[in-house]
Amino acid sequence: MSRINYDQLAPEAVSKLAAVTKYLESSSLDPLLRALVEIRVSQVNGCVYCVDIHTEQARQLGETQQRLDMLPVWHEAPYFDERERAALTWAGALRHVSTTHAPDADYDLLCEYFSEKEIVDLSIAIAVMNAWNRIAIGLKKMPD
């Protein structure tokens, strides 16, 4: 059960964070790639609410159940291409930025597959997902 309904108590703040999410919907990022990154960040953070939402979004975008099942072990799974691997690597680097410090090797890999604009949009997507995760986890938001 949720601790606090943050949508009702801080609608202005939630709407501003949602505006960034809305921006990402029309950004340079492929929607399916963004969904995979959002799922992975939410898995690592342990956000049940966000994993539920973003896996459903990925399915609606045509993602297979097999790839969704393999996302927790994407390093070993043969189902992800090099571009997706670069994005997931960057997601891990930014998710754990206090320990990884976003290594040059991860950034350089990203530069092989993404434009500068895409790198910015991907970094924003990762940052915003981390923010949503922290709010949902802290306030125990659960799927409907």
Secondary structure, DSSP 8 states (H G I E B T S, - for coil): --S--HHHH-HHHHHHHHHHHHHHHTSSS-HHHHHHHHHHHHHHHT-HHHHHHHHHHHHHTT--HHHHHHGGGTTT-TTS-HHHHHHHHHHHHHHTHHHH---HHHHHHHHHH--HHHHHHHHHHHHHHHHHHHHHHHTT----
